[in-house]
Amino acid sequence: MSLRDSSLGRLYYRALENAVLPFIKNRGFTPNRVTFAGLIFAVMVPLGFSAHAFWGFLLIALAGIADSADGLLARDTGLKTSFGGFLDSTLDRISDTFFLMGFWVLFWLDGRWILEATILFFLALISMYLISYIKARAEASGLDCDVGLMTRAVRVVYMLVWAFLIMIVPGTAEALLWIGISLFLLGCAFTAAHRIVHVRNQYSFMI
């Protein structure tokens, strides 16, 4: 079951439909404008973290809400297009990069073990991109690839929880940064490997 189909996911989307969707509709937003608004929030995440963990958390939350709301608005207004879906998915990769960059900024501000942290962040980025790339290549070949733990929605929720913990227990921020990036890297790497095996099995079945 996907995160969206869970009880928490249904509650979240119900809140968007009741509160956020009327707000953006009444102000004349189009789905693509909401998508770009989410990108702007995402690009500001590193700057937010450089000021305080609260601002990083808030900007990730706003970017995540915009990313969910653009699809709802597209369906509600009948403006859902293939290009809109393509644009949304493409800009998600940029947003994901800036989300992670926000946490890297906290390492940079601390000034210790920055090289080691940077290596972990690069590995996390590669693993994260592989998750999306593997799915795109599989679906282009007519295969399904809806498997793995660290889907895009789960990754955003993970980073929100990560930022929230850093915000409320600042005395353990350094430990939370190392634990957070390590678990994120492991989760993304495992998900990428899981998807590769899943696709390989489908090719084997076809042969």
C-alpha positions as CSV (number, residue, x, y, z in Angstrom):
1,M,0.0,0.0,0.0
2,S,1.4,3.4,-1.0
3,L,1.7,6.3,1.5
4,R,-1.1,8.1,-0.2
5,D,-3.5,5.2,0.3
6,S,-2.8,5.0,4.0
7,S,-5.1,6.5,6.6
8,L,-2.6,9.3,7.2
9,G,-2.4,9.9,3.4
10,R,-6.1,10.1,2.9
11,L,-6.4,12.5,5.8
12,Y,-3.7,14.7,4.3
13,Y,-5.3,14.8,0.9
14,R,-8.7,15.5,2.4
15,A,-7.3,18.5,4.2
16,L,-5.7,19.7,1.0
17,E,-9.1,19.4,-0.8
18,N,-10.9,21.3,1.9
19,A,-8.4,24.0,2.7
20,V,-5.6,24.4,0.2
21,L,-7.5,23.7,-3.1
22,P,-10.2,26.4,-2.6
23,F,-7.4,28.9,-1.6
24,I,-5.3,28.4,-4.8
25,K,-8.4,28.2,-7.1
26,N,-9.8,31.5,-5.8
27,R,-6.5,33.2,-6.6
28,G,-6.4,32.0,-10.2
29,F,-3.4,29.6,-9.9
30,T,-2.9,27.1,-12.7
31,P,-1.4,23.7,-11.9
32,N,1.9,24.6,-13.5
33,R,2.1,27.8,-11.5
34,V,1.6,25.8,-8.3
35,T,4.3,23.4,-9.5
36,F,6.7,26.3,-10.0
37,A,5.7,27.8,-6.6
38,G,6.7,24.5,-5.0
39,L,10.1,24.7,-6.8
40,I,10.7,28.2,-5.5
41,F,10.0,27.0,-1.9
42,A,12.4,24.1,-2.5
43,V,15.2,26.3,-3.8
44,M,14.9,28.4,-0.7
45,V,15.3,25.4,1.7
46,P,19.2,25.7,2.0
47,L,18.8,29.4,2.9
48,G,16.1,28.5,5.4
49,F,18.3,26.0,7.1
50,S,21.2,28.4,7.2
51,A,18.9,30.7,9.3
52,H,17.2,28.1,11.5
53,A,16.0,24.5,11.3
54,F,12.4,25.7,11.7
55,W,12.6,27.6,8.4
56,G,14.1,24.6,6.6
57,F,11.3,22.5,8.0
58,L,8.6,25.0,6.9
59,L,9.9,25.4,3.4
60,I,10.1,21.7,2.8
61,A,6.5,21.4,4.1
62,L,5.3,24.2,1.8
63,A,7.1,22.7,-1.2
64,G,5.6,19.3,-0.4
65,I,2.1,20.8,-0.1
66,A,2.5,22.6,-3.5
67,D,3.7,19.3,-5.1
68,S,0.6,17.6,-3.9
69,A,-1.8,20.4,-4.7
70,D,-0.8,20.9,-8.3
71,G,-2.1,17.4,-9.2
72,L,-5.3,18.0,-7.2
73,L,-5.9,21.3,-9.0
74,A,-5.2,19.8,-12.4
75,R,-7.8,17.1,-11.8
76,D,-10.4,19.5,-10.3
77,T,-10.1,22.0,-13.1
78,G,-9.8,19.5,-16.0
79,L,-6.3,20.9,-16.8
80,K,-4.5,17.6,-16.3
81,T,-2.0,17.1,-19.2
82,S,0.8,14.7,-20.0
83,F,3.2,17.7,-20.1
84,G,2.1,18.8,-16.7
85,G,2.9,15.4,-15.3
86,F,6.3,15.4,-17.1
87,L,7.1,18.9,-15.7
88,D,6.1,18.0,-12.2
89,S,8.3,14.9,-12.2
90,T,11.2,16.7,-13.7
91,L,11.1,19.6,-11.2
92,D,10.7,17.1,-8.3
93,R,14.3,16.0,-9.0
94,I,15.5,19.6,-8.6
95,S,13.4,20.0,-5.4
96,D,14.8,16.8,-3.9
97,T,18.4,18.1,-4.5
98,F,17.7,21.3,-2.7
99,F,16.0,19.5,0.2
100,L,19.1,17.5,0.8
101,M,21.3,20.5,0.3
102,G,19.5,22.1,3.2
103,F,20.7,19.4,5.5
104,W,24.2,19.6,4.1
105,V,24.2,23.3,5.0
106,L,23.8,22.3,8.6
107,F,27.0,20.2,8.3
108,W,28.8,23.1,6.6
109,L,27.8,25.5,9.4
110,D,29.1,23.1,12.0
111,G,32.4,23.0,10.1
112,R,33.5,19.5,11.2
113,W,33.7,16.3,9.2
114,I,32.5,18.3,6.2
115,L,34.3,16.1,3.6
116,E,32.9,12.9,5.0
117,A,29.4,14.4,5.1
118,T,29.7,15.6,1.6
119,I,30.6,12.1,0.3
120,L,27.6,10.7,2.1
121,F,25.3,13.4,0.6
122,F,26.6,12.7,-2.9
123,L,26.0,9.0,-2.5
124,A,22.5,9.7,-1.2
125,L,21.8,11.9,-4.3
126,I,23.0,9.2,-6.6
127,S,20.8,6.6,-4.9
128,M,17.8,8.9,-4.9
129,Y,18.1,9.7,-8.6
130,L,18.5,6.0,-9.4
131,I,15.1,5.3,-7.7
132,S,13.4,7.6,-10.2
133,Y,15.5,6.7,-13.2
134,I,15.0,2.9,-12.8
135,K,11.2,3.4,-12.6
136,A,11.2,5.7,-15.7
137,R,13.3,3.2,-17.7
138,A,11.2,0.3,-16.6
139,E,7.9,2.0,-17.4
140,A,9.3,3.1,-20.8
141,S,9.8,-0.6,-21.5
142,G,6.3,-1.4,-20.5
143,L,7.2,-2.9,-17.1
144,D,5.9,-2.0,-13.7
145,C,8.2,-0.7,-11.0
146,D,6.0,0.4,-8.1
147,V,8.1,-1.3,-5.5
148,G,10.5,-0.1,-2.8
149,L,10.3,1.8,0.5
150,M,11.8,5.2,-0.4
151,T,9.2,6.5,-2.9
152,R,9.2,10.2,-3.4
153,A,6.4,10.8,-0.9
154,V,8.2,8.7,1.7
155,R,11.4,10.6,1.1
156,V,9.7,14.0,1.7
157,V,8.0,12.8,4.8
158,Y,11.3,11.4,6.0
159,M,13.0,14.7,5.5
160,L,10.2,16.6,7.2
161,V,10.5,14.3,10.3
162,W,14.3,14.7,10.2
163,A,14.1,18.5,10.1
164,F,11.4,18.5,12.8
165,L,13.6,16.4,15.2
166,I,16.6,18.7,14.6
167,M,14.4,21.7,15.3
168,I,12.9,20.4,18.6
169,V,16.1,18.9,20.0
170,P,18.9,21.2,18.8
171,G,21.3,19.8,21.4
172,T,21.5,16.6,19.5
173,A,21.5,18.2,16.0
174,E,24.9,16.8,15.0
175,A,24.0,13.2,15.9
176,L,20.7,13.5,14.2
177,L,22.4,14.8,11.0
178,W,24.7,11.8,10.9
179,I,21.9,9.3,11.7
180,G,19.5,11.0,9.3
181,I,21.8,11.0,6.3
182,S,23.0,7.5,7.0
183,L,19.5,6.0,7.2
184,F,18.4,8.0,4.2
185,L,21.3,6.7,2.1
186,L,20.7,3.1,3.2
187,G,17.0,3.4,2.5
188,C,17.5,4.9,-1.0
189,A,20.3,2.4,-1.9
190,F,18.2,-0.5,-0.8
191,T,15.2,0.8,-2.8
192,A,17.2,1.3,-5.9
193,A,18.6,-2.3,-5.6
194,H,15.1,-3.6,-4.9
195,R,13.8,-2.0,-8.1
196,I,16.7,-3.3,-10.2
197,V,16.0,-6.9,-9.0
198,H,12.2,-6.4,-9.6
199,V,12.9,-5.3,-13.2
200,R,15.4,-8.1,-13.8
201,N,12.8,-10.6,-12.7
202,Q,10.2,-9.2,-15.1
203,Y,12.7,-9.5,-18.0
204,S,13.5,-13.0,-17.0
205,F,9.8,-13.9,-17.0
206,M,9.5,-12.4,-20.5
207,I,12.3,-14.6,-21.8
